[in-house]
Amino acid sequence: MTAPAGGGLQEGEEPRRYLIAASVARYPLCPDWDRPGLVEARDQIVELFTQKLGYRHHHVLGADPTVQQLREQLRDFCTSKDRRDDDLVVVYLSGHGEVDEAGHEHVLLMSDTKPSDVFFTALPTAELVRVFSGTKVRRLMLILDTCYSGQGGNQLAAAALERLSTTWTQASASPGLVIVSSAQPHQRAKAGLFPDLLEQVVASQAVAGHAPKHLSVSAVVQQMNDHDDKPAYQHISLSLLGLTGEPPDFLTNPRHDVRLTDVDLALQDAAEFDEYARRRDTEFNTRLLVRAMGYHGDAVQGWWFCGRHRVLAELAGWLNQRDDDRQEPHPGDSAAEFVRVVTAGPGSGKTAVLGLLAALALPERRRTVPIDALGLAPDWMPDQDSIDVIMYAQTLTNSEVLHGLAAAAGLKAATVGEFLEALASQNGARGRPFTVLIDALDEAATPDTLCTQIVRPLIDHSQGRIRLLLGTRPYLLDRLGLDTRRREHRHKVLDLDSPRYADREALRAYTMRNLIESCRTSPYRRRPDMLQPVGRAVAEAAERSFLVARFAAYTLASADDVVTDPDDLQWRASLPRHAGEAMRDDLTRRLGDDAQRAADLLRPLAYAKGQGLPWEGIWAPLASAISGRPYTDDDLLWLRRNAGSYVVEATENGRSAYRLYHQALNEHLREGVDPATVHSSFVDTLTACVPYRGDATRDWSRAHPYTLNHLASHADAAGRIDDILKDTEYLVHATPNTLTPHLQHSTTDEARLTALVYDTNSNLHATATASMRRQALTLNAAHAGATTLLHQFTTYIAPTEWTPVWATGSDFRFRPGHGEPLTGHTSAVSAVACTVLDGTPIAVTGSDDGTVRVWDLASGRPIGEPFTGHTSTVSGVPCTVLDGTPIAVTGSYLDDTVRVWDLRSRKLVQTFIAPSCQALAFTGDGGLVLGLGADVAVLRRDQDRSMSR
C-alpha cells in the first residue's frame, strides 16, 4: 500500500477525521473561575469521537491552554503539509466565556486571562476564524461549550461569512463550516451537559437506524434540544456556512451495517438479545438455582431450602403488587419505593432466597419446585412472570449490566436515561414496572461504580418504570442511596442477619439435613438419636451462616463415627465459625495430609476471571505454577472426587469453566497470598499454553478463548502489561474489549508506543476480523514510524494482501516519558494530598463521587479499593503520621462527617460529626484544624484517648 500521489481523496477512500479538544478548567490568576468538571467533559468528548465516530484525537491541545498556545497550536495543525482539503476537522473548546457590558463581543477566557483586564487578555471568539484562514482546512465543525457561547457562535458565523465563504466554495471537496454552541446569549451553559446529551443522541436510533452511513448534524442538534435532560433555559444553536450542497459528513453512524439494511428491525437485534438471554440462563442455573436448592455437591440433587418465611412473604407481597393496588409511597421516598435490597454477611443465604424467588417466578422452573415439601404458603410465593430479568453481577462490568437489562426488555439503550425512557412506553401493556433481580452487586467488576452510575440512577429516576430487587453485602447500601437509619428506608432493606429475618430454626434444619444426606456413608444415618444435639451445636457455632453450617456438617458426615458427646466444651469450641475456617477444617479433617493438595488445586479458581477457569491444559499447570508443586489432570480428577462440592461448573465461549461455590471461599483462599505473584503465574502459564508455529513463534490464532479474553486482566494485576505488548501477534488476536482498558497502564516507552498504535483505531478492533485488525495495526505502525512494529505486524500477512510500505505520520504524536493520568474516580477530584507510605510516595485523593483513593505515585496505579463511607463530596484529605501509623483524615461538608483512615491497614479508625466541614489541615504538633462554614475548630488527641475536640 503506497500513499496517493495527490493530496485529495482517492476513489473509495474515506476522508481523514481529526478531533482537537481543549478545555480550560483551571485559572491560576482567578481560582474562583475554576470548573474542574470540564476536564471530565472534554474526556467524554474525546472518548465519543474516537470510540464511536471514527476520529483520531490530535494531541496539540489539552488542559488549560493560554491564548497564545491556542492560536499557535491550532495554526500549526492547519498549516501542516499533511493537511488535505477533504480532511474533516472537529474542534471542541470548553471553558468560561464572557460578553462585554454592551453585549456586542464574546471572548474565551484562557488560563492566562487576567481578572483585572478580561477583555484585553482573553481571546475574542470571532478571531478564531483567523486561525483557519488561508489553510486547507475547509471542512470544519467548531463546538463551543462555554458560558454565553451562543453569542460567540453568532459572531463567529458573521465573521466567517465575510472572510471564508468565497475561498471555501472553491474547494474540490464539499466544504462547510458548522458551528455548534451550547448556550444562547445571556444564558450560562450547564457544565458537562453538552457531552452527555451528544453521547445519548448519537447512540439513539431516533436519529438514524442501520442504513445511513452518517448522522445529520441538524437532526442531532434537534434531538439534543428536545431531550428531557436539557434544562428549559438552555438551548443548543447550529449554524451552517459556506456550503455548496449538503453539509460535510462530520458524524458517522455507529450503527451503520449494510447487512442489516432493509431487514426487519425486530430481527436486527435478535441475535444479540439471544446471546444475552443465554448468559442470563447460565448465571441462573450455575449460581442462583444451585444456591437456592442448597443440596451438597456429593449428594443426590434435590431441594434443601429451609424456612425464611418472613422474608419470602414480604418480598412476594412486594413483587405481586400491580399498578392499581400499589399504595402512594411516602412523599419524600417515591424512588426508594421501587427497590428492595436483600443484604447480610457472607454465607447468610442472600442468593438462596433470591434464587428461590426467581425459580418460582419463572413458569418453566416453578413446576420443578417442590412447593409442598418446602412448606411454601401461597402468600409466600411471587406470581409467575413477576420478574422480567434475573442477573448475577459477578465479574460483570457496568455496560454489561445495562446492556443486559435493555436486552431483556427487547430494547437497545446506551445510557440509563435512554433505557428508562424506552421502558415508559412498555409498562402500560405490562400493568406493572419492569422488574429486575440483580444479585452479587458486591462481586461485580467495579461494585462502587455499578451502584453509583447504573443502579442508583435507575432507583432515583424510576418514576414507576422499573423495580429492582437487589442482593449485596451491606457496605454498598450507602452507594445505593439507602440509609437504614432513616425510618422510611428501613423496610426497603431486608437484612437476613437481623433478628427480624434471621431464621435459627431453618439453620438447624438445614444443618441436620446436611448431617444425614451430604455424605452417603454418614454415621448419623445409623444414629438418628445424635442428629439433633450435634446439629444444634453446629448451627449455634455457625450463628447465621448457612455456608459455615453446610461445610461443618459435611465434615462430620464424612467421619467414621458420630460425635459421642455434643456437650463437650472442647469439641464445641473447635467448631468453625467462619467460612474460611470451615473450609480449612473440612479439608484437614477429611483429607489429612492431602488438605494442602486440595487447597493448591482450588486456589487458581479464586483468581479466575469471567465465568471461571477452563480445565483443558490450563488448570493443572496453573496450580503447579502458583504452588510450586507438580500437579496433573489426575490430581484434578482426585479433587473432583474428594472436594468437588467446592466447585461449580459454568460455561464461557461454549467451553466448560470452573469456579468456587461461594465468594467467601475465594476470599479464604486468597488470604496470605500475594495477588501479583499469582497473576504473574497466570501470565506465564497462559502464554506457555499457546501452541507454536513451525517457525518457533506462538500461534495466537489457536490460543484458548480464556487466554485471549483475560490475559490482559491478569497481566495488569501482575504489573506486566509491558510484557504481553511485546508480542504483536497477541495484539492481533486478543479480545479488544478486554485488552483496551489495560493499555493505559503500560510504562516503558516501547510498550507505550505499542499501546498507542493499538489504541489509535480501538473503535474498529471490536468488530474487525483478525486479518482486518492486523491491517489496521500495520498502517498505524507505519504512521507512527515504528519500523520494528511494522515489520512484526507484516510478518504473517498473506503474500496476496496489500502491505503498507510507509505512511506520513505528522499527526501521530508519541512523547516518551510523558505520564498518563490517574483514572478511577467517577466524578471531579475535589481534594488531593501527598505523603509516604512504607517508603513509597503516594497521593490521597477525594472526589465528588464520595470516595477516597490512594495512588502509588511511582507506578501511577491505585493501591487497593477506594475508601467508601462519605455520601457526598470529599472536601479535604490531609495526611500525617500518628504514633507511627500513617493516617488520612477526610471530611465532607454535605454529609457533615469527618473520617480517620489507617493508610497501612486501610481500615476506618474513627468517625465523628463535623457540620459543614469544608477544609481540613494538620498542625505541626499533630492537631487537626477544621473549617466549619464560617467557623474554625481545633482538635487534639490525648495520649490515652481517641481524637476529641
N, C-alpha and C positions, 0 to 999 in steps of 0.2 A: 504494500500500500504506500503510495507516494503522495506528497502534497499536491493540490491542484496548482496549475500554472498561474492562474489568475487569482485575484483577491475576492472574487464573488462566489456565490452559491452554485455548486455543480448540480446537475440533474439528479434527483433522488436523494440529495443530501439535506439533512435538517440544518437550520441555522444554529449558530452557536448562541448559548444563553448564559448571560453573566448577571450575577447579583452582587451589588455593593451595598452593604448595610452598615450604618453607623448610628450610634446613639450617644447622647450627652446626658449622663446620669449624675455626674459629679461636677460641681462648680467650686473649685478651690477658693475663688475670691468671694464666694457667697454661698456657704453651705446650706442656707435656707432654701436655695433653689434645687438642692439635690433631689433626684427622683430615682431611687435605686431600682424601682420596678421596671424601668426602661431597659435595663440590661437583660432581664428575662424576656421582655417583649421583643427585643432585637434577636435574641437567640431563637425565639419561636418563629420569627420570620425566616431566619436562616434555615432552620430545620424544615419548614414548609416548602420553601422554594428549592432546596437541594434534594429533599427526600421525595417530594410529591410532584414537583413541577419541572424537574429536569434541569435545574440551573447549576452552574458552577459558582461557588462563592469565591469572589475575588477579594483577597485579604489586603486591600490597600488602606482600608479604614477599619476602625474598630470602635473601641470605647473612648469617649471623651476627646474628640479631635478639637484642635484650635481652629480659628478662622483660616489661618494660612495653610494648615495641614489639609483642611477640607478642599480648599481651592487647588493646591498643588497636586495632591494625590489624585483627585478626580481628573485634573487636566492631564497628568501623566498617563493615566489609563486611556483617556480619549485620543491622545496623540500618538499612542504606541503604534509602531509599524505593523503590529499584528492585528490591528483593528480592520474590520471589513464593514462595508455599508449595509450588509444584511444581518449584522450582529443584533441580537435582541438584548437590551440592557435595562435592568431594573435597579433603580437607586432608591433605597429606603433610608429616610432620615427621621429620627425621633428625638425630641427634647423640648425645651421651652421655646416658645415664640412670643413675640410681643408686638403690639401695634402702637404707633405713636399717638400722642394725645389728639391729634387731628383725625386719626383713624384712616390715614391715607397710605402709610407704609408699614409693612410687616418685616420683621427681622428675625433671624435664627440666632439664639444665644448659644455660643460655643463655650468650651471650657475656660477660655481666657477672657471672656466678656467681663468687663468691669461694671459692677452695680452702680457706680457713681457716674458712668458715662456709657449707658447701654447702647444707644443708637449709633455711636461712633465706633465702638469696639465689637459690635455684633455684625453678622453677615446679612445684608439686605437680601431677602429671599429672591427677589427678581434678578439679582446679579448672578444667580446660579446659571442662568442661560448663557452667560459669557464663557463658562467652562466648556460648553459643548459647541460653541460657535466655531465654524471652520474646520471641524473634525469629521471623521467618517461615521460618527455615532448619529444615525438618522432615525433609529427605531428605539425610542426611549420611553420608559414608564417611570415617572417620578412620584414616589409616595411620600407625602409629608404627614407625619404623625405627631403633630405639635399643637400646643395651645394656639388658637387663632390661625390655624394653618389654612382654613378656608380663605381668609384674606390673602395669605401668601400665595395660595393656589391661583386666585383670581389675578393677582399682579403678575405672577409668572406667566400665566396664559396670555395676558395682554402684551408683555414684552416678547414672548415667543412668537406671537403672530407677526410682530413688526420685524424681528431680526432673522427668524429662521424659516419662515414659511416658503420663501422663494427658493432657498438652497435645498431644502428638504424635498421639495417636489421634483427636483432634478435627479434624485437618487434612482438607481436601477432597481433596487428592491423597494417593496411597498413601504414608504416612510410613514412616520407618525409620531407625535408627541402626546402621550397620555399622562394626565396629571390627576392623581387621586389624593384628596386631602381629607383628614379625619375629623375636621370640625369646621363649622361655618364661622364667619366673623362674630366676635363678641360672645363666643361660647368657648369654654375651656374643655379641651379634649380629655376624655377619661382614660387614665394611664392603662395600657395593656388591652384596651377594648378592641382596637383595630386588628391586632394579630389573632385574637380569639375569634372574632367574627369572620375574618377572612378564612381561617382554618376550617371553621364549621361549614361555611358556604361552599368552599372548594370541595369538601367531602360529601356534600349533599347532592342527591340525584335530582333535586328540584332544579338545579342549574343545567345539568346535562346527564344523559344516560351513558350508554356504552358506545354509541355510534359516533358522535362528534370527536374529532381529534383535539379540538381546542375549546376553551370556555370563552364565552362572550364577556368582555370586561364590563359592558353595560349591564348585563344580566347579573353578574357577580355583585356589582355595587348596589343594584336594586334589591337583591336578596339581603345584603347586609343592612340596608336601610329599613327593610321590612322585618328584620329579625326581632324576636321577642326580647333578646338580651340587650338590645340597644336602647339607651335612655331616650325619652321623647325629646329632650332638649338638644340632643346631639345629632348631627347629620353628616354623612359622608358624601362629598361632592366629586364630580367627574368632569374633566374637560378633555376633548379630543381635538387635536390641532394638526395642521399640516398634512391632512390626509388626501390621497389621490384615489382612494377606494375604501375598502374595508380596513379597519384598524389592524395593525400587526397582531399576530397570534402570540401575545405575551404569555397567556395562561394555558398550558397543556391540560388536557383532560385526564386525570389519573385513572379514570375508569375505562378509557378507550380500549376496546378489544374487538377487532374485526370479526372474530369468531362468534361474538355474541350479538352482532348486528342482525336485526330482523328476527331474533329469537324471542319467544315468549318471555316476558320479564320474570314470570314465576320460575321458569326453567333456568334462567341465568344464574340464580343463586342456589339452585337445588343441591348441586354437588358440595358446595361449601357448607350449607346447612346440614347436610347428611354427615359430613365429617365431624362437625361439632357435636351432633347427636351421638355419634359413635363414641366420642371421647367422654361425653356425659354418662353413657351406659357403662363404660369401663370404670369410671370413677365410682358410680353407684355400686356396681357388682363387687368390686375389689376392695372397697373401703366402707361405705355406709352399710351395705347389706350384711357384709361379714361381721361388722361390729354389732349390728342390731341383733343378728341371730345369736352371737355370743358363744357358739359352741367351740370347743377346743379343737385345735388342728388335728390331733391324733384320734379324735372320737368320730363317731358316725355323725354326719351332718344333721343338724336339727336346730329348733328354736329354743334357746335357753334364756331368753329375755325374761326378766323378773320385775314386777312392781312398777314403780314410777307413775302411779296412777294420777297423782295430783298434777304433775307437770304435763302429763299427756292430756288430761281433761282441759286444762287451761289453754294449751296450745291448740287442741282440736276445736274448742269453742271459738277461739280467735280465727282459725282458718276457715271455719264453716260460716262465718258471718257473710251475709250478702249486703249489697249496697242499700237495700231497702230496710234492713234491720240493724244497721250499724248506728250506734248512738253518736250524737255530736261529741267530739273529743273536747278535752279541756281547751279553753280559748288560746292559751299560750303553748299548746302542746300538740297541735294538729299534725305536725310532721312525725313526731315520735309515735303517734297512734298507729302508724303503718309499719312498725318494726317490733320484732321480738328477738331477744338475744338469749340463747342458752349458753351459760358460762359455768366454769368450775375449774378446779385444778386438774392436772394430768391424770387420766385413768378413772375419772368420776362418772363416765358414761355419757358425755355430751353427744358423741357420734352415734351411740347406740339409740338414744332417744330420737334423734333426728332421723336416723336410718329407719326406725320403725314407722315413724310418721310418713316418711317418703314411701315405704313399701305399701302402706295402707292407702296412700293417695293415688298410687299407680294401679289402674284396674287390673292389668295382667299380673301384677305382683300380689295384689290384695288376696287373690284366690289361693295363693300359696302360704298365706299366714294363718297359723292355727289359732284363730281368734278365741275359741272356747278354752283351749289349753292354756293360753296366756291370760285368761280371765279378763278380757277386754270388754267393758260395757259399751253400748252404742255411743254414749256421750264422750267416750274417751278416744274416739276414732275420727280422723278427718274424713270429709266426704271424698268420694272418688273424683279425681281430676281437680282437686282443690289446690294442688301445687303444679305450677307450669314448667318449672325447670329446677333440676337438682344438680348442684355443683359442689365438688370437693376442691378447695382452693390450693391445696398443697402444691408448691413449686410454680403455680400459675402467675403470670405477670398481670399488671393492671389491664393492658389491652386485651389479653386473652380472656379475662373475666368479662369485660364489657362486650367484646365481640361474641362471646359465648352466650351471654344473656340476650343480645339482639338476635342472634341466630335462632334461639329457642322461640322467640316471638315472631320469627319469619321476617325479620327486619334487617336492614343494613344501617349501621349507625357508627359514626366515628367519634362521637362525643356523648357525654351523659345527657346534655341538653337535647341533642338530636334524638336520642333513644327515647327520652320521656315524651318528647313532642309526638313521635310516631306512635307511642303506646296510647296516647289520649284518644286516637281515632279508633282503637280496637276495643277499649274497655266497655263501650256501650253494648256491644254484642255479647261480651263475656259476662256481664252482670256483676262483676267484681274486679278488683285490681289484678293486674298481672302479678302472680305470686311466685316468689323466688326463695329457694332454700340454698344457702351457701354455708358450708361447714369448713372448719380449719382455716379461718382467716389468718390466724397466727402462724400458719405454716406456708403462707404464700411466699412468692419470690421476694416481695417487698411489702410486708404486712402493714407498715405505717402508712405508706403512700396509697396502698389499695384502699385503706379505710378513709383517708382524708381526701383523695382525689376521685374515687369512684363510689364507694359505698355511702359515705356520709352525704355527698351531694344527692344521691338517689333518695336518701331519707329526708333531707331538708326540703327537697323540691318535689316530693312525691305527689302532693295535691290529689291523692286518691288514685293515682295511676299505677302504682306499684306497691306491693307489700314485700317485706324482707324478713325471713326467718333465718337467723344467723347463729353460727356456732364459733366460739372463740374463747381463749383464755382471758381472764379478767383484765390484764394490763392494757388491752386495746379499747376498753369501754370509753375512755375519755376521747380517743381519736374518732369514735363514732358519735360524739356529742351527747353521750348518755352519762348521767351522774346520779348514782343511786342515793346520794344524799338529798336529792330533790324528790319531794313526795310524788310529783306527777310522773317521775321516771321509774319509780320502784317496780311497778307491775310490768314494765317493758323488759326488765332484766330478770331472768329466771336462773338463779344461782343454785346449781344442784348440790353444792356443799352447804347451803344454808339450812337451818332447822326446818324451814317450810317445805323444802323439796328433798332433803336427804332421806333416803329410804333404807333404814337399817335392816328391816325385815327382808327386803328384797336382796340386800347384800348377803345376808346369812343364807337365804335360799339358793342364791347363785353359787355361793361357796360350797354348799353341801352337794349341789349337782356336779360341780367340778370334782369333788372328792370321790363321787361314785362313778362318773361317766368319762372323765377326761383321760383315763387310762384303763384299758381293757382288763388289766390284771390288778386293779385297785384292791387293796386288802379291805377297804370299807364296804365292799360288796359282801364280804363274808362276816363283817362285824358291824351291822347297822346300828347296834347299840352305842357305838362310839362316834357315830356320824354327827349327832347334834352337839355334843360337848366340844369336839375338835373343830367343827365348823364355826361354832360361836366364838372360839378363841381366835381362829384365823381372821374372821370378819372383824372382831374387835381390834386386832392389831392393824388390819388394813384401813381402819377408820372409815373413810368414804370412798376408797379407791377399789373399784371393781377389777381393775387391771392387776393390782397387787394381790387381791384375793384369788384371782384366776391362776396366777403363777405359783403362789404359795400352796394352793390346794393341789395343783398338778404335781408339785414336788412331793407332797405327802402321798398322793395317789400312786406315784411311781415307786414308792418304798415297798419293801418286802412285807412289812407288818404295820399295824396301826400304832398310833401313839397310845401308850398304855396309861399315861397319867396326864390328861389335858390340864389339870390344875397345877402341874409342876411349874413353879415360878421361873426357874432357869429355862425351861423349854419355851414358855410363853414369851420370855424376854428375847429369845433367839428368833422369833417370828419376824419376817420382813415388814417394814412399814412404808417403804418407798419402792417405786417401780424398778429402779436400778438395783436396789438391794435384793428385791425378789428375784430378778433375773440372775444375779450373781449367785444367790443362794441355791436357786434351782439347778443351774449348770454344775455347781460344785458338788451338791449332794447326789445328783443323778449320774453325773459323768465322771466325778472324781478327777483324776489327772488329765482327763480329756476336756475339762472345762475350758482351759486355755485354748485348746484346739478349736472349740466351738466359737469362742469369742473372736479368735483370729479370723475365722471364716465369715462371721457375721459383720465384722467391723466395716468392710468395704461398702456394705449396704447403707450404713449410717451416713456416708458421704456421697452417695449416688445422686445424680441429677435426673430430672424428668420423671417418668413413671417408675424408674428403677434401673437396676444394673442387669445387663444380659449375662447369661451363664456362659454361652458358647465361646470358649477360648479366652475369656476376659476375667471372669470372677476368680477362678483359682490362681492365675498368675498375679492378680491384684492382691489377694490375700497373702501370697508369698512375699511380694514386694513390701507390703506395709508391715508385716510381722517379722520379716527376716527369717522365717521358717518355711521349708518347702511344702506346698500343697498341690494336689491334683484334683481331677474330677472325681476320683474315688473318695476323696475327703468330703466333697460336696454331697455325694450320694449318702455318705455316712451322716452328714449334718441333716440331710432331709429326713433320715430315719429317726434320729435322736433329738433333734431340736427344730424339726420342721414347723412346729407351731409358732415359732417366732417370725416366720417368713410368709409373705403373701405374694402370689404371682399376679402380675398385670400384663398388659401388652403396650408396646410402643413401636411404631413403624412396622406393624404386623409381626413383630417378634416378641417372644416372652421376655418379661422384665421382672426382677425380683426386688422387693423392698421389705423393710421391717414392719411388723404388725402395728406398731404404735410409735408415735413421735417420742414418747418417753424412753423407749429403747434406744432410739438414735442418740438422745441426749446422754444416756448412760454409757454407751459405747464410745462416745467422744470424750468422756472425762479423762483428764490427764494425758491427752494426746495432742501433739502439735498439728493443727489442721493443715498448715502449709506443707509440712513433710508428707502428710497423707495425699494431699492433692498433687504434690510433685510426683509421688509414686503413680498416681493416675496418669499423669502426663507421660511418664516413661513407659508405662505398661501399655496404654492405649496406642502410643506411637509404635512400640515394638510389635504390636499385633497387626499392624498394617502390612500386607504382603509385599514382596519385592517384585520388581520387573526383571527382565533378563539383563538389564544394564546395571543391576545392583542398586537401583533407586526405589523408593517406596511408590507403590501403585495406589494412590489415594482414591482412585475410582472404585476400588474394591474394599475400601475401609468399612468397618462395621458402622451402621447408621448411628449408634450411640457415640462413636468417636467423632463423626462429622457433626453431630448435633451439640456435643457437650465438651469437647476437648478444650475449647477456648475458655469455658467457665472454670474448668479445673486449673488451667494454666494461669488464669488471672488470680485465682485464690492462692496459687503457689508462688505468685510473683514471677512467672515465667512466660509472660506473653511474648517477650522478645524472642524466646527460643523457638516458639512454634511459627513465628512470622518469617523465620529463615527458610522454611520450605515452601516455595511458591506453589507447588502442586497441591499442598494442603489448602492454600487460599482459593485455588480454582474449584475445589470440590467441597469445601466446608459449607455448612448451612449458614447463609448470610445473616439471617435474623438473630442467630445466637452468637455469631462471631463479631459483628459490627459493634455492639455495645462495649466490648472489651478492648477495642483498638486504642482508645484514648489513654490506656494505661501503659502503652509502650514507652520505653525510656531511652534506649540508645538511639543515636542519630540514624543508624541503618534501619532499625525497627520502625522508627517514626516515619521515615521516608516510605517504607513499605506500607505502613498503615495509611498514610496519606494517599498513596497510589490506589489502594483498595477503596478508601472512603470517598474518593472523588466521584465515583459513579455508584455509590452504595444503593441509591434508589432503584438502580436497574438490576442489581445482582439477584434479588429475591426471586424474580420470575424468570430469570435467564437460565438457559441450559449451561452445563459446564463449559461447552465449546464457546458459547456466546460470552460467558463470563471471562474466559481466557482472552478472547479478542479485545474485550473492553480493558482488561488489566494490562495487556500488552501495549495498547495505544496510550494508556495513562502513563506507563513507564517510559514510553518514547517522549511524551510531552514533558515528563519530569527530567529527562536527560539521564535517567537511571540505567546506564548501559548494562550493568550486571543483571539487574532485574529483567530488563528487556530480553536479554539472552536466555535467562531461565524460563521466562514465560513462553518464549517461542520454541523451546526445545522439543515440545511434543505437539506442536501444531502440524496438522497433516500437510504433506507436500503440495496438495492441490489448493490449499487455502491461502488467501492473501495475508501477507505478514508485514506489519509496519517496519519500515526501514529507518525512518526518522520522522519527527514531527516538531513543529515550533512549540515552544512552551513558555513564552514570556509571561504568561499569566499563572503559571504553576509555581507557587511560592512555597519553599521549604526553608525554614530558618533553624539550622542546628542549634541545639541548646535552649531553644525557646520553650518555656514550661507550658503545660496545659492547665486550664482552670480546674479548681477543686469543685466537683459537682456532686450533689447529693440532696441538698435542701430543695424542697418543692416550692418555696416562696423566697422573698427577698431576705438576704442576710442582714440582720439588724444589730449584731454585736460581735466583736472579734477580740480575742486576747491571745497572747503567745506566752509559753512557758517551756520548761524542760521536764520530761518525764523519763526517769531512769536513764539519763544521758542523751535522750532523743529530743530534739527540738520539735515542739508540737504547737498547733493552733487550736483554740477552742472557739467555736462559732455558735451564735444563737440566731434564730430566724423567726420571721413572721409565721412560719408553719408550726411554731411552738416547740420545736425540737432543738437539742443541743448536740453538736457533733464535734468529735476530736479527730485531728488530722496529723499524720506524720509528715512534717514539712520536707524531709529529705526525699521521701518516695512519692509524696503527693497523694497517698492513699488514706482512706478513712481508717480509724482504729476502732474496731468493734461496731456495734449497733448504736444508733443515736440514743441519747438520754431523753426519755419522754416523761411527761407529768404536767408541764405547763399546758394550759389550754389556749394560750394566745401568744402574741409577740413577746419574744425574749428581749428584754431591754438592756441587759448587761451580763458579762461573763468574766469578771475579774478572777485571777488565779493567784495562788500563793502556796506556801508550804507551812503547815501547822503540825508541830510535834513530829516532824519528819515525814508527814503524809502530804503529797501534793493534792490540793483541792481546787475546785472551781465553785464559785457561788453565782447562781443565776437568779435573775428576778424578772417579773412580768408586771407591767403597770396595769394590765387589764384583768389578770386573774388574781392580783393582789397577794401573790406569794413570793417568797424567796426560798430557794432550794440549795442545799450544800451537797456537793458530789465528791466522792473519793475517786480521783482520776486513776489510781492504780488498780483498785478493785472494781471500779466502775459501778459502785453502789451509791444509792441515795443515803446520805448520812442524817440529814435533818431538813425539816420543812417548817417555816413559820410565816405568819401573816405579816405583810408589809403593804398597806394600802397605797396604790398609785406609785409604785416603785419604778421610777423612770431612769435612775442612774445608780451605779454601784462602784465602789473603789475601796482598795485596801490601804490602810495607813502603813507607815514604815514599821510599826511595832505590832502588826497583826490585827489591828482593829478594822472594823468594817463600817464604811460610811455609806448611807443610803440617801438618795434624793427622793423624797416622798412628796410629789407635787411641788408646792412652793416651800416645803419644809425639808429640813435635813435632820437625820438621826445618826448617832454613832453607837455601834455595838461592840462590845468587848467580851472576850472569853475569860472565865475564871479557870484556874488550873484544875479544879475538882468538879466543875460543872460544865454543861454544854454551853453553846453560844447563847448569850442573852443580852437584852438591852441594858 
